[in-house]
Amino acid sequence: MNYRAIKKEVRLNARLAGPIVLAQVAQVAMGFTDTVMAGRLGPLDLGAIAVGVNLWILPYLFCVGLLMAISSMTSHYFGAARFAAIRDLMEQMGRVVLVLSVLAVGSIFLMAWGLVFVKLDAGIAAVAASYVRAVSFGLPAIIGYLALRFLSEGIGYTKPMMLIQLVALLANVLANWVFMFGKLGVPAMGAEGAGWATALVMWLQLFLLLGYILRHKRYRFIWITAAEPRDWRKTREMLRVGAPIAVSLVAEVGMFAAVALLMGRLGVTEVAAHQVALNVAAMAFMIPLGISSATTVRVGHAIGEGRARLVRFRGLVGIGFAASCMTLTASVLFLFPEEIVSVYTGDVAVRELAVKLLLMAAIFQLSDGIQISANGALRGMKDTFYPMMITLVVYWLWGLPLSWYLGFSRHIGPQGLWMGLVAGLTLSAIWLVWRFLRLTHRLPAGSVPASD
């Protein structure tokens, strides 16, 4: 492929990825505003929300991973012009959303009840339980929103989610102001009010996206097409493709949470510095995350169209695009670590350690971008089980034990814990790219079907 073809593919990938990146940044900003506004209430409410978020985020992430299969499946059907299959998939995913909603809400109430058995401050436990119970009423809405979001991404239309997420960010600030601080005649509810605000915004997101899909001409092909005869193999495929993604997401987030807990053994300064550096890295991660989603769609469309040679090309361009972007973010972190850290804290000890960790974050920017974009390319091929096994091995059997060894056995401290993260992400990047190259090596033109 020539330079012009690569440039065109990068442009098409960026057109899909850009709105996703902005939507993800707006979603992260919602969590940031919750933390800032809770900080005005006091340490009890701030601590309760911190505990509560770590509870409800687990079933949420599992649902995100499971429903990501919709994007891959839809991209295949759309590339093959199987619009009736998309209509049938849309009807079936409604039943999956219903089941997931019941399970997610049930798990939240179970975890809220279980807080009494965790050795937390009694006040924080009670407030955190009320916060997560309030959030749980919005989980059915956000699960439905995710299903529609991935359907829209699968047909290559990502702008609605960006606009809706920006509206949700503003609505979240307003709802927090009303429910947390007791405005417009509503009683002040503190952290519990933040939970109700989050739930309300989740329903707003669902109604906005559903209304957009029902009215916009871009989705008209779904409604004018009769659904295929009901084929429950689509639901089974959704679970087969999505379940490994869900496990991978929880495993990756779990590794970072485990390192945060290990950091807590070292002291308050170490935890604070870790949080600052990790927050910066998480914001930078939104870029390759968007490119990964776009790469899934581009590869899926190529498979659906039966254009086998484009599968490898689009996947490699997506991986290269992510690597290029993360090289730029790494350069920024290398050149301006003190300036970045100063935005977060004025504590001298925290700033000094955060700068050191931020330099390590710069090192894993490239591998982080490559591993998530390679994952996206493999999802576009519906290859999710093998990547799940890679994730479990490199994070839990390699990265986390190495973090423990370097951080505590070798007494390197916080930087040693982060060395394990770097090692895990680097091995993951190499392994996932190898997997993609192996699956697409000399792919014969007839080996990719025009439809699933």
MOMO-V627911 format. One line per field, one symbol per residue. ss: DSSP state (H for helix, E for strand, C for the rest). phi: phi as a letter, one per 20 degrees, with the letter a starting at -180 (. if undefined). burial: b if it has 16 or more other ideal C-beta (glycine too) atoms within 10 Angstrom, else e. Layout:
ss->???
phi->???
burial->???
This chain:
ss->CCHHHHHHHHHHHHHHHHHHHHHHHHHHHHHHHHHHHHHCCCHHHHHHHHHHHHHHHHHHHHHHHHHHHHHHHHHHHHHCCCHHHHHHHHHHHHHHHHHHHHHHHHHHHHHHHHHHHCCCCHHHHHHHHHHHHHHHHHHHHHHHHHHHHHHHHHCCCCHHHHHHHHHHHHHHHHHHHHHHHCCCCCCCCHHHHHHHHHHHHHHHHHHHHHHHHHHCHHHHHHHCCCCCCCCCHHHHHHHHHHHHHHHHHHHHHHHHHHHHHHHCCCCHHHHHHHHHHHHHHHHHHHHHHHHHHHHHHHHHHHHHCCCHHHHHHHHHHHHHHHHHHHHHHHHHHHHCHHHHHHHHCCCHHHHHHHHHHHHHHHHHHHHHHHHHHHHHHHHHCCCCHHHHHHHHHHHHHHHHHHHHHHHHHCCCCHHHHHHHHHHHHHHHHHHHHHHHHHHHCCCCHHHCCCCC
phi->.efffffffffffffffgfffffffffffffffgffffffepffffffffffffeffffffffgfffggffffffffffeleffffffffffffffffffffffffffffffffffeefdggffgffffffffffgfefgffffffffffffffencdfgfffffffffffffffggfefdmdlneffdmffffffffffffffffffffffffdfffeffffedfffggcffffffgfffegffffffffffffffffffffffeqffffffffffffffffffffffffffffgfffffffffmegffgfffffffffffffffffffffffecfffffffebdfffffffffffffffffegfffffffffgfffffemecffgfffgfffeedcffgfgffffdfelengfffffffgfffffffffffgfffffdflffgeedffbe
burial->eeeeeeeebbebbeebbbbbbbbbbbbebbbeebeebbeebeebbbbbbbbbbebbbbbbbbbbbbbbbbbbbbbbbbbbebbbbbbbbbebbeebbeebbeebbebbeebbeebeeeeeeeebbbbbbbbbbbbbbbbbbbbbbbbbbbbbbbbbbbbbbbbbbeebbebbbebbbbbbeeeeeeeebbbbbbbbbbbbbbbbbbebbeebbeeeeebeebeeeebbeeeeebbebbeebbbbbbbbbbbbeebbebbeebbeebeebbbbbbbbbbebbeebbbbbbbbbbbbbbbbbbbbbbbbbebbbbbbbbbbbbbbebbeebbeebeeebeebbeebeeeeebbebbbbbbbbbbbbbbbbbbbbbbbbbbbbbbbbeebbebbbbbbbebbbebbbebbeeeeebbebbbbbbbbbbbbbbbbbbebbeebbeeeeeeebeeeb
